[in-house]
Amino acid sequence: MLAHRLSRQGISTIAVDTRTRHEIETTHRAGILESGSVDMLVRGGVSDRILRDGYEHHGVELRYGGHGHRIDFTEHVGSSVWLYPQTDVFIDLADARERDGGDVRFGVTDTEVLDPYTERPAIRFIDDAGEEWTVRAKIVVGADGSRSMCRNLIPAETVTRYFHEYPFAWFGILCEAPMSAPELIYAHSDRGFALISQRTDSVQRMYFQCDPNENPDDWSEDRIWSELQARVAGDGFALTTGPVFEKVVLKFRSFVQEPMRHGRLVLAGDAAHTVPPTGAKGLNLALSDVRILSDVLARFLESGDERILATYEPTALRRVWRSQNFSYWMTQMLHLAPGGDPFAVKRQLGELETVTGTRQGQAYLANAYTGWPREEGL
């Protein structure tokens, strides 16, 4: 996305990825896109396929005590989100780069960043044909994920890393079945959290809270469906079941590295920050970084004023920490802490009642979940 936005301003880029395009576009990933992310794809000239193949959601359900409580996004903030898998976002972007003649190198190896703090940093890599390249640039952007190499190139004495480990994980499945509900269901129960999500009309994604050391092979299909149904039970609601073809345990944590820039090396996305998936902020936060960074880089490259680069981090971090707070809040409100503290459970139910039972609570969740659509600078 960064390469696409820069190219539309006449700025040349080379994007490299250690994975092949086939590997990326065949990796199943869920995806809820905020309205701002959708605008980046559609109005930004990437693709309008999301409007045909995606699913617009005007709300979300919080389920607890055996009953569902719908939060209406449109009523409270006049916005929505879209169910559109990250895999399809990638395909749209890769197609757009190919359509526009962009330089993208998939399947590279032996990547290395050279001279990152000089005015002419470089990347060195071997392409998929075995040829070695060294590319000099004015800026190197490390958008290389949660196992970032670039993150570690920023001098340790300048770095502060903030993180929070969660004592639980998600047991995720993909199954062949029709949708169980028209919108996402976030469920709190005395057995733990569950999320009923979707992928397509015939493939669904669902999760339930589990121990981080859980072995997926220990769970049969019958046991999985029994557990999921128990966590969403009440008022006659029943899941639509089908064959499970993927099982995975997802561990997660909250993480932020500051600074997000040193010299001509800049971090974006998961390289700089990760969030638990409860609030659906990961991809959206990365795209927010890119929106800010593309504008900063265009102004810097036009003027040559290094001070412009320094405006990226504080602007990006406003949304990073706000998203961290929302993701943490959603996570602690819906998951059971190990140990089964009765006070903690009652407190959670009181919090859920406040959110679902007041206009102010519903509006807060709607505003944050859809990406603070009415607030400047976020």
C-alpha positions, 0 to 999 in steps of 0.5 A: 500500500505504501508503494502504491500511494507513493507511486501515485505521487511520482515517487519510485519504490522497490518492495521486497518480500521473503515469501512468494506471492503464492505463499502469501495469497494462499495463507488464510487470514481473517479481516475486518476493515475500518471505513478509512481502510476501505477508502484507501482501497477504493478511492485510492485506486487499488480496487473496488472488489471489496464492494462486490465480494466483501460484506458490509457490517453495520453493527456487532453483537456482544453476547453474555448471560445467554443473550445477544446485544447488538451495537448499531454502528450506523446509528451511533457514528454513521459508519460501518466496517467490512468483512474482507479477508487480509488475503484478498487485500493483499491480492488487490494490492499485488494486482494493483502494483502489477497493473501500474508497473510497480517493482515488487520482488517476491521470494527474495533471500539473504536480506540485509539493510546497509547504512541505515543512518546515512543519507543513502541507506540500502538493501541487499538481497538475492532475488528468486533467480539467484541474482544479488542486488544492492539497492540504494535509496533515500529511505528504507521502510521496515514493514517486515512484520512482528518478527521484524529484522529492521526493528532490531537495527535501531540502536538499543540505547535509544529504544523502549519496548512496551509489551503486555503478555496475555495468559490465554490464547485463541483456538481458531478454526476454519470450517465449511458451513454457511454463516451462523449470523449476519455480523460478528458475535463477541461472546463472554461466558462462564467457559471463556470467550468466543468469537463467531466470525465469517469468511465467505458464504460457505467458509467460516472462521471461529475462535474460542479462548484456550490455554496458550499451550493447548494442542489443536490435535487433542480436539476432535470436531465434535469437541470443538463444536460442543465447546463453541456452542456452549459458549454462545448458548442461550435464547435459542441461538445455535451455530451452523456447523460443518467440516473443520479443515484448519485448527490453530492456537494463536498466542498474542500480546500487546507490543509497541516499540519507540522510536518508530524511526531512526535516521533514514530507517522507518518502521511501519505496521507490526514491525513497530506494534502489535495488538491482540486481535480482539478489537480487529485493529492490526491490519487497520493500524498498519494501513493508518501508519502507511497513510501518515507515512506516505504523506510525510515521505512525499513532503520530505522528498519534495523539500529535503527537510529532515524535520518533516520525517520527525512528524511521522512518529508522534502522529502515528503513535496517537492512533497506535496507543489509542488502538492499544487501549481499545484492543486491551479493553475489549480483551479484558472485558470478554476473556476470563482470567485464569484462576476464576476470580468471581469478583472479576467475572461480576465486574466484567458483566457490569462493564458489559451491561454499561456498554450495551445498556447505555447510549454512551457505552454503545457509542464508544464501542461503535466509534472505536471499532469503526476507526474513530471516523469523525475524529481528525488526526486518527 
